[in-house]
């Protein structure tokens, strides 16, 4: 049996910079992964493609990114056997944390090993891009600037150390719907990231708090003010920045130390919220 971890992805910054003629959105994102919050996938030989998951509400069959990744790799590489993938979910769904995309990336890595295909990361990235915009980054899972439709990944050599507090309220956001709403209210334009890159190199938290933005916040906060309120409470609790990840609804509070993040987490623990902390 082969095991792969699929860590959650967080957007430090997210801009929609255009739309291609084929309808795909162009993005500028600064991403990092959260190893402390990961799904777990086990791979074993099987006659056909099989997917088992311990979580209710996870799509099955061709509607699942995991299954699509399995089928695409099998078809592309002309593999004549199957595999059973067992998925243990820990990343909350519809949270802006790319759980499904990270699972799909883990499938590409895991089946590449199980089937002994010998594909490099660069060979897997085009397959990942065909599955979903976040899947190429999730193959890399290191701090990076991500552009294009998600397939252009530039690893960041300098990235600040900080701690995060994540809070997902009982609000689910569907990414396709969020993109449609953004298209109606925003004229997407290129993003000049020079100030953001300089702040990252200097580990300048004050400048980062001014540079980092998530375009989706303008629609999510209007529809769900309780999400914005979580960010405000995080800043009151000592966060140097609070930003939504992806299309939401998880808010990420950024703290200078793990102790600060852990202390702030106590304010948000409730049956309605999913709360996690991590050091980056």
TIGU-338179 format. One record per residue (C-alpha): x, y, z; residue number from 1; chain; residue in one letter. Coordinates in Angstrom, 3 decimals, m for minus. Example, Ala and Ser with C-alpha at 12.3 -4.5 7.8 and 13.67 -1.06 7.14 Angstrom:
BEGIN
> 12.300,m4.500,7.800,1,A,A
> 13.670,m1.060,7.140,2,A,S
//
This chain:
BEGIN
> 0.000,0.000,0.000,1,A,X
> 1.139,3.549,m0.805,2,A,X
> 0.099,6.581,1.260,3,A,X
> 0.023,10.248,0.232,4,A,X
> m0.739,13.350,2.280,5,A,X
> m2.885,16.042,0.632,6,A,X
> m2.331,19.324,2.525,7,A,X
> m4.789,22.200,2.495,8,A,X
> m3.884,25.195,0.333,9,A,X
> m4.248,28.791,1.530,10,A,X
> m4.211,31.944,m0.601,11,A,X
> m2.116,34.670,0.986,12,A,X
> m3.322,36.831,m1.912,13,A,X
> m5.730,36.214,m4.800,14,A,X
> m6.552,38.329,m7.841,15,A,X
> m8.623,37.508,m10.919,16,A,X
> m6.700,39.132,m13.769,17,A,X
> m8.701,38.210,m16.878,18,A,X
> m10.830,35.676,m18.733,19,A,X
> m9.657,33.669,m21.719,20,A,X
> m11.817,33.119,m24.781,21,A,X
> m12.467,29.555,m23.629,22,A,X
> m13.962,30.859,m20.376,23,A,X
> m11.069,29.972,m18.076,24,A,X
> m10.112,32.683,m15.610,25,A,X
> m6.583,34.060,m15.394,26,A,X
> m5.298,34.381,m11.862,27,A,X
> m2.523,35.855,m9.765,28,A,X
> m2.205,34.016,m6.460,29,A,X
> 0.343,33.682,m3.699,30,A,X
> m0.209,30.251,m2.187,31,A,X
> 1.173,28.196,0.652,32,A,X
> 0.243,24.777,2.019,33,A,X
> m0.734,23.730,5.542,34,A,X
> 0.865,20.351,6.343,35,A,X
> m0.949,20.251,9.684,36,A,X
> m4.305,20.079,7.880,37,A,X
> m4.206,17.266,5.338,38,A,X
> m6.402,14.619,3.799,39,A,X
> m4.854,11.148,3.655,40,A,X
> m5.046,8.865,0.600,41,A,X
> m4.080,5.194,0.484,42,A,X
> m3.421,3.385,m2.807,43,A,X
> m3.467,m0.327,m3.497,44,A,X
> m3.714,m2.494,m6.617,45,A,X
> m7.180,m3.418,m7.886,46,A,X
> m8.633,m4.756,m11.169,47,A,X
> m10.616,m1.562,m11.814,48,A,X
> m10.667,2.029,m10.560,49,A,X
> m12.265,2.218,m7.113,50,A,X
> m12.760,5.136,m4.742,51,A,X
> m13.778,4.855,m1.095,52,A,X
> m14.204,7.849,1.224,53,A,X
> m15.033,8.109,4.922,54,A,X
> m16.860,11.474,4.628,55,A,X
> m20.541,11.996,3.864,56,A,X
> m21.338,14.428,1.076,57,A,X
> m18.234,13.739,m0.987,58,A,X
> m19.235,13.244,m4.665,59,A,X
> m18.622,9.800,m6.063,60,A,X
> m17.681,8.592,m9.517,61,A,X
> m16.962,11.027,m12.329,62,A,X
> m18.140,14.046,m10.313,63,A,X
> m15.198,13.624,m7.929,64,A,X
> m11.847,15.246,m8.790,65,A,X
> m10.098,12.219,m7.313,66,A,X
> m11.856,9.865,m9.712,67,A,X
> m11.229,12.222,m12.642,68,A,X
> m7.527,12.253,m11.799,69,A,X
> m7.483,8.451,m11.619,70,A,X
> m9.245,8.065,m14.953,71,A,X
> m7.147,10.719,m16.723,72,A,X
> m3.821,9.233,m15.641,73,A,X
> m4.939,5.713,m16.548,74,A,X
> m6.103,6.817,m20.006,75,A,X
> m3.139,9.084,m20.761,76,A,X
> m0.533,6.509,m19.763,77,A,X
> m2.504,3.565,m21.187,78,A,X
> m2.415,1.654,m17.928,79,A,X
> m4.091,m1.738,m18.216,80,A,X
> m4.817,m2.239,m14.495,81,A,X
> m6.822,m0.372,m11.873,82,A,X
> m6.336,0.872,m8.332,83,A,X
> m8.308,1.342,m5.158,84,A,X
> m7.993,4.762,m3.546,85,A,X
> m9.183,5.213,0.034,86,A,X
> m9.674,8.855,0.995,87,A,X
> m9.707,10.016,4.611,88,A,X
> m11.079,13.570,4.728,89,A,X
> m9.852,16.187,7.183,90,A,X
> m9.964,19.360,5.062,91,A,X
> m13.457,20.918,5.223,92,A,X
> m15.334,21.082,1.930,93,A,X
> m16.415,24.293,0.155,94,A,X
> m14.032,26.186,2.405,95,A,X
> m11.594,27.792,m0.048,96,A,X
> m8.836,25.384,1.044,97,A,X
> m8.609,23.332,m2.187,98,A,X
> m9.265,20.007,m0.481,99,A,X
> m10.554,18.337,m3.644,100,A,X
> m7.706,19.745,m5.737,101,A,X
> m5.101,18.612,m3.223,102,A,X
> m6.668,15.138,m3.207,103,A,X
> m6.484,15.030,m7.021,104,A,X
> m2.821,16.058,m6.942,105,A,X
> m2.133,13.338,m4.376,106,A,X
> m3.769,10.831,m6.735,107,A,X
> m1.397,11.817,m9.536,108,A,X
> 1.577,11.396,m7.201,109,A,X
> 0.303,8.174,m5.627,110,A,X
> m0.687,6.385,m8.822,111,A,X
> 2.533,7.498,m10.474,112,A,X
> 4.272,5.516,m7.728,113,A,X
> 1.821,2.595,m7.595,114,A,X
> 1.842,2.062,m11.351,115,A,X
> 5.604,2.793,m11.584,116,A,X
> 5.089,5.327,m14.368,117,A,X
> 8.198,7.356,m13.603,118,A,X
> 6.617,10.690,m14.527,119,A,X
> 8.331,13.864,m13.355,120,A,X
> 6.529,16.740,m11.654,121,A,X
> 6.784,18.752,m14.891,122,A,X
> 5.157,15.907,m16.812,123,A,X
> 2.326,15.707,m14.282,124,A,X
> 1.534,19.444,m14.274,125,A,X
> m0.321,19.488,m17.651,126,A,X
> m2.476,16.597,m16.446,127,A,X
> m3.112,18.459,m13.199,128,A,X
> m4.157,21.595,m15.116,129,A,X
> m6.667,19.553,m17.115,130,A,X
> m8.352,18.514,m13.855,131,A,X
> m8.624,21.885,m12.137,132,A,X
> m6.948,25.270,m11.638,133,A,X
> m5.615,24.537,m8.139,134,A,X
> m4.345,21.022,m8.889,135,A,X
> m0.955,22.046,m10.409,136,A,X
> m0.068,24.083,m7.331,137,A,X
> m1.136,21.228,m5.064,138,A,X
> 1.369,18.992,m6.843,139,A,X
> 4.097,21.388,m5.688,140,A,X
> 2.708,22.333,m2.239,141,A,X
> 5.415,24.923,m1.540,142,A,X
> 5.048,28.708,m1.228,143,A,X
> 4.651,29.997,m4.771,144,A,X
> 3.298,32.671,m7.061,145,A,X
> 0.694,31.014,m9.284,146,A,X
> m0.464,32.623,m12.524,147,A,X
> m2.128,31.757,m15.841,148,A,X
> m5.064,29.441,m15.218,149,A,X
> m3.102,27.867,m12.379,150,A,X
> m0.491,26.058,m14.437,151,A,X
> 2.329,28.618,m14.059,152,A,X
> 4.040,28.059,m10.727,153,A,X
> 7.015,30.065,m9.484,154,A,X
> 8.385,28.774,m6.194,155,A,X
> 9.253,31.519,m3.732,156,A,X
> 12.745,31.298,m2.309,157,A,X
> 11.961,33.847,0.418,158,A,X
> 8.758,33.404,2.403,159,A,X
> 8.020,34.759,5.878,160,A,X
> 7.555,32.615,8.962,161,A,X
> 4.247,33.094,10.740,162,A,X
> 1.408,31.223,12.412,163,A,X
> m2.144,31.017,11.151,164,A,X
> m5.573,30.590,12.658,165,A,X
> m8.221,29.262,10.298,166,A,X
> m11.937,29.538,11.009,167,A,X
> m14.592,28.123,8.696,168,A,X
> m18.111,29.142,9.738,169,A,X
> m21.232,27.240,8.730,170,A,X
> m21.210,28.893,5.299,171,A,X
> m20.477,26.916,2.117,172,A,X
> m19.282,28.618,m1.047,173,A,X
> m19.371,27.022,m4.507,174,A,X
> m16.395,28.258,m6.545,175,A,X
> m18.117,28.277,m9.991,176,A,X
> m20.906,30.464,m8.606,177,A,X
> m18.363,32.802,m7.004,178,A,X
> m16.566,33.269,m10.336,179,A,X
> m19.863,34.021,m12.104,180,A,X
> m20.713,36.698,m9.564,181,A,X
> m17.240,38.216,m9.798,182,A,X
> m17.568,38.471,m13.584,183,A,X
> m20.685,40.565,m13.117,184,A,X
> m19.231,43.129,m10.722,185,A,X
> m15.528,43.413,m11.612,186,A,X
> m13.549,44.321,m14.690,187,A,X
> m10.612,41.949,m14.305,188,A,X
> m7.223,43.553,m14.949,189,A,X
> m3.520,42.615,m14.656,190,A,X
> m1.956,42.813,m11.211,191,A,X
> 1.402,44.469,m10.499,192,A,X
> 2.956,42.316,m7.778,193,A,X
> 6.274,44.149,m7.307,194,A,X
> 5.348,45.652,m3.924,195,A,X
> 4.016,42.299,m2.730,196,A,X
> 7.183,40.474,m3.772,197,A,X
> 9.336,43.082,m2.038,198,A,X
> 7.327,42.691,1.168,199,A,X
> 7.743,38.919,1.011,200,A,X
> 11.517,39.241,0.589,201,A,X
> 11.757,41.628,3.540,202,A,X
> 9.241,39.664,5.632,203,A,X
> 7.525,43.015,6.141,204,A,X
> 4.204,42.152,7.790,205,A,X
> 2.912,45.733,7.726,206,A,X
> 3.493,46.013,3.992,207,A,X
> 2.066,42.537,3.371,208,A,X
> m1.121,43.481,5.190,209,A,X
> m1.512,46.392,2.750,210,A,X
> m0.565,44.434,m0.388,211,A,X
> m2.460,41.196,0.114,212,A,X
> m6.022,41.041,m1.125,213,A,X
> m8.646,38.470,m2.103,214,A,X
> m11.002,39.597,m4.869,215,A,X
> m13.707,37.182,m3.723,216,A,X
> m14.109,38.966,m0.394,217,A,X
> m16.201,41.711,m1.969,218,A,X
> m19.000,39.290,m2.875,219,A,X
> m18.709,36.889,0.076,220,A,X
> m18.667,39.617,2.720,221,A,X
> m21.764,41.224,1.201,222,A,X
> m23.713,37.955,1.211,223,A,X
> m22.303,36.658,4.496,224,A,X
> m21.274,39.497,6.836,225,A,X
> m20.527,36.937,9.530,226,A,X
> m17.453,35.902,7.523,227,A,X
> m16.145,39.472,7.504,228,A,X
> m16.896,39.701,11.237,229,A,X
> m14.598,36.749,11.888,230,A,X
> m11.749,38.612,10.182,231,A,X
> m12.394,41.709,12.278,232,A,X
> m12.360,39.630,15.457,233,A,X
> m9.071,38.028,14.407,234,A,X
> m7.448,41.426,14.031,235,A,X
> m8.818,42.448,17.433,236,A,X
> m7.208,39.282,18.823,237,A,X
> m3.782,40.346,17.540,238,A,X
> m3.626,39.141,13.920,239,A,X
> m1.453,41.352,11.719,240,A,X
> m3.720,40.382,8.819,241,A,X
> m6.938,38.460,8.233,242,A,X
> m7.903,37.354,4.729,243,A,X
> m10.301,34.876,3.209,244,A,X
> m8.795,31.890,1.389,245,A,X
> m10.008,31.003,m2.102,246,A,X
> m13.672,31.715,m2.697,247,A,X
> m14.319,31.176,1.017,248,A,X
> m15.670,30.811,3.489,249,A,X
> m12.594,30.101,5.622,250,A,X
> m10.985,33.181,7.168,251,A,X
> m7.268,33.008,7.887,252,A,X
> m5.776,35.100,10.663,253,A,X
> m2.016,35.718,10.464,254,A,X
> m0.042,35.927,13.716,255,A,X
> 3.653,36.385,14.464,256,A,X
> 3.777,33.436,16.888,257,A,X
> 2.010,30.115,17.365,258,A,X
> 1.177,31.102,20.941,259,A,X
> m0.746,34.138,19.711,260,A,X
> m2.683,32.029,17.196,261,A,X
> m3.531,29.387,19.798,262,A,X
> m4.710,32.004,22.287,263,A,X
> m6.913,33.672,19.667,264,A,X
> m8.362,30.303,18.581,265,A,X
> m10.227,29.976,21.883,266,A,X
> m12.441,32.902,20.879,267,A,X
> m13.794,31.071,17.837,268,A,X
> m14.330,27.507,19.036,269,A,X
> m17.991,26.563,18.765,270,A,X
> m20.137,23.754,17.311,271,A,X
> m20.708,25.933,14.213,272,A,X
> m17.054,26.658,13.414,273,A,X
> m14.201,24.497,12.165,274,A,X
> m11.053,25.910,13.785,275,A,X
> m7.393,25.040,13.139,276,A,X
> m3.964,26.533,13.769,277,A,X
> m0.601,25.900,12.144,278,A,X
> 2.939,27.249,11.886,279,A,X
> 4.161,28.128,8.390,280,A,X
//
